[in-house]
Amino acid sequence: MADTIKIDSGNTKMIAHQGLFGLERGNSVQAFIAAGNRAKYYGIETDVHRTADGRYVVIHDSNTLGVSGVDMDVESSTFEQLRSVRLRDVDHRGLKDIDIRIPTLEEYITICKYYGKKAVLELKTPLEPQHVKEIIDIIDNIGHLADTIFISFHRCDMEAVREFLPEQKAQFLTTAWNADVREFVLRTKVDVDICYPPLTKEMFDDMKALGLEVNIWTVDDPELALRYVEWGADYITSNILE
């Protein structure tokens, strides 16, 4: 039976990427529950999109083709159309008939709350400020806003989060650390969620010297993860490491 890879993460908080993507269909209820059932995970990460009729669903890509074989654009489709799409299960289990559907934001947040996990929520596309506010209100109504960390590659989304929630945990997703990124995170008072391939110890030390929390994604190599633990990474996002 497939399982996670355990590491000595010390004080570094482990985040389950797309739920437990290493074992289950990413961004599915099954993946979120699998991560929820493992005590080591501090948080569960996912990606949120807005549908054509104003609902919020969690799926990585902007199209369903890669996870279902059905070519459907998420943002130009209705919730009912998207919910009708059956997702493929992961191959290793051989459960070809399991019924996996695209979850709603509400389902994801409810699972995080039930299992006592932080919701690490990626705002996947550039959103209008009022749509960011709708997402915030959904989470707040479920009672999990204080336990949500917002992340995004899009500066407008980070700025909207800051407009509505000046003290909320938020992390700017980036594949670089340079003067422009440095200025943005300091100005908006958000932390950093950085991809590991360009990351150096000098970059990391600069971030920490500025008082920033650092989340490193997506690390599946145990030796590499232990290096970042030794550096003092605040979070590591992984598909399989626990």
Secondary structure in CASP SS format (residue, H / E / C, confidence):
PFRMAT SS
TARGET T0000
AUTHOR 0000-0000-0000
METHOD secondary structure of the structure
MODEL  1
M C 1.00
A C 1.00
D C 1.00
T C 1.00
I E 1.00
K C 1.00
I C 1.00
D C 1.00
S C 1.00
G C 1.00
N C 1.00
T C 1.00
K E 1.00
M E 1.00
I E 1.00
A E 1.00
H C 1.00
Q C 1.00
G C 1.00
L C 1.00
F C 1.00
G C 1.00
L C 1.00
E C 1.00
R C 1.00
G C 1.00
N C 1.00
S C 1.00
V H 1.00
Q H 1.00
A H 1.00
F H 1.00
I H 1.00
A H 1.00
A H 1.00
G H 1.00
N C 1.00
R C 1.00
A C 1.00
K C 1.00
Y E 1.00
Y E 1.00
G E 1.00
I E 1.00
E E 1.00
T E 1.00
D E 1.00
V E 1.00
H E 1.00
R E 1.00
T C 1.00
A C 1.00
D C 1.00
G C 1.00
R C 1.00
Y E 1.00
V E 1.00
V E 1.00
I C 1.00
H C 1.00
D C 1.00
S C 1.00
N E 1.00
T C 1.00
L H 1.00
G H 1.00
V H 1.00
S H 1.00
G C 1.00
V C 1.00
D C 1.00
M C 1.00
D E 1.00
V C 1.00
E C 1.00
S C 1.00
S C 1.00
T C 1.00
F H 1.00
E H 1.00
Q H 1.00
L H 1.00
R H 1.00
S C 1.00
V C 1.00
R C 1.00
L C 1.00
R C 1.00
D C 1.00
V C 1.00
D H 1.00
H H 1.00
R H 1.00
G C 1.00
L C 1.00
K C 1.00
D C 1.00
I C 1.00
D C 1.00
I C 1.00
R C 1.00
I C 1.00
P C 1.00
T E 1.00
L H 1.00
E H 1.00
E H 1.00
Y H 1.00
I H 1.00
T H 1.00
I H 1.00
C H 1.00
K H 1.00
Y H 1.00
Y H 1.00
G C 1.00
K C 1.00
K E 1.00
A E 1.00
V E 1.00
L E 1.00
E E 1.00
L E 1.00
K C 1.00
T C 1.00
P C 1.00
L C 1.00
E C 1.00
P H 1.00
Q H 1.00
H H 1.00
V H 1.00
K H 1.00
E H 1.00
I H 1.00
I H 1.00
D H 1.00
I H 1.00
I H 1.00
D H 1.00
N H 1.00
I H 1.00
G C 1.00
H C 1.00
L H 1.00
A H 1.00
D H 1.00
T E 1.00
I E 1.00
F E 1.00
I E 1.00
S E 1.00
F C 1.00
H C 1.00
R H 1.00
C H 1.00
D H 1.00
M H 1.00
E H 1.00
A H 1.00
V H 1.00
R H 1.00
E H 1.00
F H 1.00
L C 1.00
P C 1.00
E C 1.00
Q C 1.00
K C 1.00
A E 1.00
Q E 1.00
F E 1.00
L E 1.00
T E 1.00
T C 1.00
A C 1.00
W C 1.00
N C 1.00
A H 1.00
D H 1.00
V H 1.00
R H 1.00
E H 1.00
F H 1.00
V H 1.00
L H 1.00
R H 1.00
T H 1.00
K C 1.00
V C 1.00
D E 1.00
V E 1.00
D E 1.00
I E 1.00
C E 1.00
Y C 1.00
P C 1.00
P C 1.00
L C 1.00
T C 1.00
K H 1.00
E H 1.00
M H 1.00
F H 1.00
D H 1.00
D H 1.00
M H 1.00
K H 1.00
A H 1.00
L C 1.00
G C 1.00
L C 1.00
E C 1.00
V E 1.00
N E 1.00
I E 1.00
W E 1.00
T C 1.00
V C 1.00
D C 1.00
D C 1.00
P H 1.00
E H 1.00
L H 1.00
A H 1.00
L H 1.00
R H 1.00
Y H 1.00
V H 1.00
E H 1.00
W H 1.00
G C 1.00
A C 1.00
D C 1.00
Y E 1.00
I E 1.00
T E 1.00
S E 1.00
N C 1.00
I C 1.00
L E 1.00
E C 1.00
END
